[in-house]
Amino acid sequence: MKCITCLQDKKLALHVYVQPRASRNRFSGLHGNAAKLCITAAPVDDKANDAVLVFLSKLFSIPKSAMHIKSGRQGRNKQIIISGLSLAQAQKALEAAL
């Protein structure tokens, strides 16, 4: 999958394209080199960013504190850095969600 890459220090970079105000939280496929993530939260007061991290923490079964948004806090294209997860585990969870 092109949307997730392995970085140094055993961290992963996940590229997502976020669609806020969706009917339900889910992955809806790929958007270029990013996974398209539909989130019910509105992009107001950082609510959508928080919803993205909560959704991903449940998907990957890791704490929310193991992730942070490196870039794209104000836009739809986001790069999320994930610690404590192997590339194989992340790909397996993403494939099941897509």
VMD Tcl script that builds the backbone (N, CA, C; Angstrom):
set m [mol new atoms 294]
animate dup $m
set s [atomselect $m all]
$s set {name element resname resid chain x y z} {
  {N N MET 1 A 0.836 -1.185 0.000}
  {CA C MET 1 A 0.000 0.000 0.000}
  {C C MET 1 A 0.874 1.238 0.000}
  {N N LYS 2 A 0.558 2.146 -0.864}
  {CA C LYS 2 A 1.344 3.368 -0.977}
  {C C LYS 2 A 1.002 4.388 0.100}
  {N N CYS 3 A -0.126 4.217 0.780}
  {CA C CYS 3 A -0.552 5.210 1.761}
  {C C CYS 3 A 0.191 5.090 3.081}
  {N N ILE 4 A 0.906 4.003 3.297}
  {CA C ILE 4 A 1.657 3.841 4.538}
  {C C ILE 4 A 3.093 3.455 4.233}
  {N N THR 5 A 4.025 4.127 4.909}
  {CA C THR 5 A 5.442 3.871 4.686}
  {C C THR 5 A 6.151 3.738 6.028}
  {N N CYS 6 A 7.259 3.040 5.991}
  {CA C CYS 6 A 8.063 2.831 7.187}
  {C C CYS 6 A 9.129 3.926 7.265}
  {N N LEU 7 A 9.281 4.517 8.447}
  {CA C LEU 7 A 10.274 5.557 8.684}
  {C C LEU 7 A 11.372 5.017 9.591}
  {N N GLN 8 A 12.335 5.858 9.881}
  {CA C GLN 8 A 13.382 5.480 10.821}
  {C C GLN 8 A 12.788 5.413 12.222}
  {N N ASP 9 A 13.503 4.840 13.153}
  {CA C ASP 9 A 13.103 4.742 14.556}
  {C C ASP 9 A 11.821 3.941 14.746}
  {N N LYS 10 A 11.553 2.993 13.869}
  {CA C LYS 10 A 10.392 2.101 13.975}
  {C C LYS 10 A 9.069 2.861 14.033}
  {N N LYS 11 A 8.946 3.868 13.215}
  {CA C LYS 11 A 7.702 4.635 13.120}
  {C C LYS 11 A 7.132 4.477 11.720}
  {N N LEU 12 A 5.837 4.702 11.593}
  {CA C LEU 12 A 5.154 4.620 10.310}
  {C C LEU 12 A 4.551 5.969 9.970}
  {N N ALA 13 A 4.462 6.258 8.685}
  {CA C ALA 13 A 3.798 7.467 8.202}
  {C C ALA 13 A 2.587 7.027 7.392}
  {N N LEU 14 A 1.424 7.467 7.834}
  {CA C LEU 14 A 0.170 7.145 7.152}
  {C C LEU 14 A -0.361 8.412 6.511}
  {N N HIS 15 A -0.655 8.337 5.219}
  {CA C HIS 15 A -1.217 9.473 4.486}
  {C C HIS 15 A -2.713 9.240 4.334}
  {N N VAL 16 A -3.500 10.197 4.816}
  {CA C VAL 16 A -4.950 10.094 4.715}
  {C C VAL 16 A -5.526 11.353 4.094}
  {N N TYR 17 A -6.621 11.171 3.394}
  {CA C TYR 17 A -7.428 12.261 2.866}
  {C C TYR 17 A -8.728 12.203 3.640}
  {N N VAL 18 A -9.045 13.264 4.364}
  {CA C VAL 18 A -10.187 13.262 5.275}
  {C C VAL 18 A -11.385 13.972 4.654}
  {N N GLN 19 A -12.525 13.307 4.730}
  {CA C GLN 19 A -13.792 13.907 4.336}
  {C C GLN 19 A -14.603 14.118 5.611}
  {N N PRO 20 A -14.688 15.362 6.097}
  {CA C PRO 20 A -15.456 15.614 7.319}
  {C C PRO 20 A -16.958 15.621 7.041}
  {N N ARG 21 A -17.729 15.601 8.121}
  {CA C ARG 21 A -19.197 15.638 8.064}
  {C C ARG 21 A -19.793 14.486 7.241}
  {N N ALA 22 A -19.204 13.316 7.350}
  {CA C ALA 22 A -19.720 12.138 6.645}
  {C C ALA 22 A -20.850 11.513 7.460}
  {N N SER 23 A -21.548 10.581 6.873}
  {CA C SER 23 A -22.660 9.938 7.567}
  {C C SER 23 A -22.172 8.960 8.637}
  {N N ARG 24 A -20.960 8.394 8.449}
  {CA C ARG 24 A -20.373 7.498 9.449}
  {C C ARG 24 A -18.863 7.477 9.294}
  {N N ASN 25 A -18.179 7.052 10.342}
  {CA C ASN 25 A -16.719 6.952 10.318}
  {C C ASN 25 A -16.324 5.659 9.612}
  {N N ARG 26 A -15.510 5.796 8.549}
  {CA C ARG 26 A -15.084 4.612 7.798}
  {C C ARG 26 A -14.023 4.996 6.790}
  {N N PHE 27 A -13.290 3.982 6.318}
  {CA C PHE 27 A -12.423 4.166 5.161}
  {C C PHE 27 A -13.272 3.896 3.936}
  {N N SER 28 A -13.116 4.723 2.893}
  {CA C SER 28 A -13.927 4.517 1.693}
  {C C SER 28 A -13.083 4.271 0.458}
  {N N GLY 29 A -11.852 3.849 0.630}
  {CA C GLY 29 A -11.005 3.535 -0.509}
  {C C GLY 29 A -9.746 4.366 -0.515}
  {N N LEU 30 A -9.182 4.515 -1.699}
  {CA C LEU 30 A -7.953 5.291 -1.856}
  {C C LEU 30 A -8.243 6.577 -2.593}
  {N N HIS 31 A -7.480 7.596 -2.279}
  {CA C HIS 31 A -7.575 8.900 -2.934}
  {C C HIS 31 A -6.150 9.278 -3.323}
  {N N GLY 32 A -5.746 8.911 -4.522}
  {CA C GLY 32 A -4.352 9.092 -4.930}
  {C C GLY 32 A -3.475 8.141 -4.138}
  {N N ASN 33 A -2.474 8.685 -3.448}
  {CA C ASN 33 A -1.588 7.873 -2.610}
  {C C ASN 33 A -1.993 7.916 -1.146}
  {N N ALA 34 A -3.222 8.277 -0.866}
  {CA C ALA 34 A -3.708 8.378 0.507}
  {C C ALA 34 A -4.953 7.518 0.688}
  {N N ALA 35 A -5.163 7.078 1.913}
  {CA C ALA 35 A -6.395 6.375 2.243}
  {C C ALA 35 A -7.462 7.420 2.525}
  {N N LYS 36 A -8.640 7.264 1.925}
  {CA C LYS 36 A -9.721 8.226 2.135}
  {C C LYS 36 A -10.488 7.826 3.383}
  {N N LEU 37 A -10.537 8.741 4.342}
  {CA C LEU 37 A -11.167 8.493 5.631}
  {C C LEU 37 A -12.352 9.435 5.804}
  {N N CYS 38 A -13.536 8.875 5.928}
  {CA C CYS 38 A -14.748 9.661 6.159}
  {C C CYS 38 A -14.963 9.763 7.668}
  {N N ILE 39 A -15.157 10.983 8.144}
  {CA C ILE 39 A -15.311 11.253 9.575}
  {C C ILE 39 A -16.594 12.052 9.776}
  {N N THR 40 A -17.369 11.717 10.800}
  {CA C THR 40 A -18.627 12.413 11.056}
  {C C THR 40 A -18.426 13.799 11.658}
  {N N ALA 41 A -17.300 14.032 12.297}
  {CA C ALA 41 A -17.056 15.318 12.969}
  {C C ALA 41 A -16.869 16.446 11.959}
  {N N ALA 42 A -17.241 17.640 12.391}
  {CA C ALA 42 A -17.050 18.836 11.567}
  {C C ALA 42 A -15.627 19.354 11.749}
  {N N PRO 43 A -15.082 20.009 10.720}
  {CA C PRO 43 A -13.714 20.529 10.821}
  {C C PRO 43 A -13.667 21.854 11.593}
  {N N VAL 44 A -14.176 21.832 12.815}
  {CA C VAL 44 A -14.241 23.029 13.650}
  {C C VAL 44 A -13.580 22.720 14.989}
  {N N ASP 45 A -12.770 23.626 15.481}
  {CA C ASP 45 A -12.122 23.489 16.786}
  {C C ASP 45 A -11.356 22.183 16.938}
  {N N ASP 46 A -10.723 21.722 15.890}
  {CA C ASP 46 A -9.879 20.520 15.910}
  {C C ASP 46 A -10.668 19.224 16.157}
  {N N LYS 47 A -11.980 19.260 16.030}
  {CA C LYS 47 A -12.805 18.075 16.287}
  {C C LYS 47 A -12.547 16.975 15.259}
  {N N ALA 48 A -12.407 17.338 13.995}
  {CA C ALA 48 A -12.162 16.329 12.960}
  {C C ALA 48 A -10.792 15.666 13.158}
  {N N ASN 49 A -9.780 16.444 13.509}
  {CA C ASN 49 A -8.453 15.872 13.760}
  {C C ASN 49 A -8.497 14.897 14.931}
  {N N ASP 50 A -9.195 15.258 15.997}
  {CA C ASP 50 A -9.332 14.351 17.140}
  {C C ASP 50 A -10.072 13.087 16.736}
  {N N ALA 51 A -11.112 13.227 15.933}
  {CA C ALA 51 A -11.883 12.066 15.485}
  {C C ALA 51 A -11.033 11.138 14.629}
  {N N VAL 52 A -10.152 11.704 13.812}
  {CA C VAL 52 A -9.246 10.893 12.991}
  {C C VAL 52 A -8.348 10.047 13.888}
  {N N LEU 53 A -7.753 10.667 14.903}
  {CA C LEU 53 A -6.855 9.934 15.790}
  {C C LEU 53 A -7.590 8.874 16.606}
  {N N VAL 54 A -8.805 9.181 17.049}
  {CA C VAL 54 A -9.596 8.192 17.798}
  {C C VAL 54 A -9.944 7.008 16.898}
  {N N PHE 55 A -10.370 7.291 15.663}
  {CA C PHE 55 A -10.720 6.217 14.729}
  {C C PHE 55 A -9.514 5.323 14.455}
  {N N LEU 56 A -8.360 5.942 14.196}
  {CA C LEU 56 A -7.162 5.154 13.892}
  {C C LEU 56 A -6.665 4.376 15.104}
  {N N SER 57 A -6.799 4.941 16.291}
  {CA C SER 57 A -6.356 4.215 17.487}
  {C C SER 57 A -7.207 2.952 17.696}
  {N N LYS 58 A -8.494 3.035 17.398}
  {CA C LYS 58 A -9.351 1.851 17.492}
  {C C LYS 58 A -9.023 0.846 16.396}
  {N N LEU 59 A -8.780 1.344 15.189}
  {CA C LEU 59 A -8.474 0.463 14.064}
  {C C LEU 59 A -7.195 -0.329 14.312}
  {N N PHE 60 A -6.159 0.350 14.773}
  {CA C PHE 60 A -4.857 -0.283 14.977}
  {C C PHE 60 A -4.684 -0.866 16.379}
  {N N SER 61 A -5.651 -0.671 17.265}
  {CA C SER 61 A -5.583 -1.152 18.653}
  {C C SER 61 A -4.338 -0.641 19.369}
  {N N ILE 62 A -4.093 0.652 19.226}
  {CA C ILE 62 A -2.981 1.297 19.916}
  {C C ILE 62 A -3.524 2.552 20.600}
  {N N PRO 63 A -2.827 3.057 21.613}
  {CA C PRO 63 A -3.321 4.276 22.268}
  {C C PRO 63 A -3.235 5.494 21.351}
  {N N LYS 64 A -4.126 6.422 21.575}
  {CA C LYS 64 A -4.154 7.658 20.782}
  {C C LYS 64 A -2.840 8.431 20.936}
  {N N SER 65 A -2.200 8.283 22.085}
  {CA C SER 65 A -0.940 8.987 22.343}
  {C C SER 65 A 0.222 8.450 21.504}
  {N N ALA 66 A 0.039 7.298 20.852}
  {CA C ALA 66 A 1.085 6.723 20.007}
  {C C ALA 66 A 1.064 7.312 18.601}
  {N N MET 67 A 0.166 8.276 18.356}
  {CA C MET 67 A 0.043 8.899 17.037}
  {C C MET 67 A 0.021 10.411 17.173}
  {N N HIS 68 A 0.488 11.072 16.123}
  {CA C HIS 68 A 0.312 12.524 16.043}
  {C C HIS 68 A 0.260 12.936 14.567}
  {N N ILE 69 A -0.391 14.061 14.329}
  {CA C ILE 69 A -0.511 14.578 12.970}
  {C C ILE 69 A 0.718 15.436 12.697}
  {N N LYS 70 A 1.535 14.975 11.767}
  {CA C LYS 70 A 2.765 15.703 11.436}
  {C C LYS 70 A 2.471 16.886 10.532}
  {N N SER 71 A 1.618 16.676 9.543}
  {CA C SER 71 A 1.281 17.770 8.625}
  {C C SER 71 A -0.173 17.645 8.210}
  {N N GLY 72 A -0.771 18.782 7.905}
  {CA C GLY 72 A -2.126 18.800 7.401}
  {C C GLY 72 A -3.199 19.054 8.441}
  {N N ARG 73 A -2.858 19.651 9.558}
  {CA C ARG 73 A -3.853 19.914 10.603}
  {C C ARG 73 A -4.980 20.820 10.105}
  {N N GLN 74 A -4.685 21.695 9.157}
  {CA C GLN 74 A -5.689 22.634 8.658}
  {C C GLN 74 A -6.308 22.203 7.329}
  {N N GLY 75 A -5.865 21.089 6.775}
  {CA C GLY 75 A -6.357 20.665 5.461}
  {C C GLY 75 A -6.892 19.247 5.492}
  {N N ARG 76 A -7.284 18.770 4.337}
  {CA C ARG 76 A -7.825 17.415 4.230}
  {C C ARG 76 A -6.728 16.365 4.093}
  {N N ASN 77 A -5.603 16.720 3.474}
  {CA C ASN 77 A -4.492 15.789 3.316}
  {C C ASN 77 A -3.632 15.841 4.567}
  {N N LYS 78 A -3.517 14.703 5.245}
  {CA C LYS 78 A -2.794 14.653 6.507}
  {C C LYS 78 A -1.747 13.549 6.468}
  {N N GLN 79 A -0.650 13.793 7.171}
  {CA C GLN 79 A 0.357 12.763 7.387}
  {C C GLN 79 A 0.379 12.472 8.877}
  {N N ILE 80 A 0.120 11.231 9.223}
  {CA C ILE 80 A 0.038 10.829 10.623}
  {C C ILE 80 A 1.202 9.895 10.921}
  {N N ILE 81 A 1.942 10.216 11.984}
  {CA C ILE 81 A 3.077 9.409 12.417}
  {C C ILE 81 A 2.579 8.466 13.512}
  {N N ILE 82 A 2.890 7.180 13.343}
  {CA C ILE 82 A 2.418 6.143 14.260}
  {C C ILE 82 A 3.623 5.431 14.863}
  {N N SER 83 A 3.625 5.291 16.177}
  {CA C SER 83 A 4.672 4.557 16.896}
  {C C SER 83 A 4.104 3.270 17.467}
  {N N GLY 84 A 4.956 2.271 17.636}
  {CA C GLY 84 A 4.554 1.041 18.297}
  {C C GLY 84 A 3.723 0.094 17.464}
  {N N LEU 85 A 3.870 0.168 16.153}
  {CA C LEU 85 A 3.099 -0.691 15.254}
  {C C LEU 85 A 3.993 -1.095 14.094}
  {N N SER 86 A 3.983 -2.368 13.752}
  {CA C SER 86 A 4.801 -2.818 12.622}
  {C C SER 86 A 4.088 -2.515 11.311}
  {N N LEU 87 A 4.854 -2.464 10.255}
  {CA C LEU 87 A 4.291 -2.207 8.931}
  {C C LEU 87 A 3.314 -3.314 8.535}
  {N N ALA 88 A 3.638 -4.547 8.845}
  {CA C ALA 88 A 2.764 -5.670 8.498}
  {C C ALA 88 A 1.433 -5.580 9.241}
  {N N GLN 89 A 1.473 -5.226 10.533}
  {CA C GLN 89 A 0.234 -5.090 11.311}
  {C C GLN 89 A -0.631 -3.963 10.753}
  {N N ALA 90 A 0.003 -2.852 10.405}
  {CA C ALA 90 A -0.729 -1.692 9.883}
  {C C ALA 90 A -1.361 -2.021 8.537}
  {N N GLN 91 A -0.621 -2.681 7.665}
  {CA C GLN 91 A -1.164 -3.033 6.350}
  {C C GLN 91 A -2.324 -4.006 6.474}
  {N N LYS 92 A -2.212 -4.955 7.391}
  {CA C LYS 92 A -3.284 -5.930 7.592}
  {C C LYS 92 A -4.556 -5.241 8.071}
  {N N ALA 93 A -4.431 -4.315 9.028}
  {CA C ALA 93 A -5.593 -3.598 9.551}
  {C C ALA 93 A -6.209 -2.696 8.479}
  {N N LEU 94 A -5.369 -2.032 7.682}
  {CA C LEU 94 A -5.877 -1.161 6.612}
  {C C LEU 94 A -6.586 -1.962 5.529}
  {N N GLU 95 A -6.017 -3.086 5.144}
  {CA C GLU 95 A -6.640 -3.915 4.112}
  {C C GLU 95 A -7.998 -4.424 4.583}
  {N N ALA 96 A -8.109 -4.768 5.851}
  {CA C ALA 96 A -9.388 -5.233 6.391}
  {C C ALA 96 A -10.410 -4.100 6.403}
  {N N ALA 97 A -9.954 -2.873 6.669}
  {CA C ALA 97 A -10.861 -1.717 6.726}
  {C C ALA 97 A -11.259 -1.250 5.341}
  {N N LEU 98 A -10.390 -1.405 4.358}
  {CA C LEU 98 A -10.704 -0.980 2.997}
  {C C LEU 98 A -11.469 -2.079 2.308}
}
mol reanalyze $m
mol bondsrecalc $m
mol representation Tube
mol addrep $m
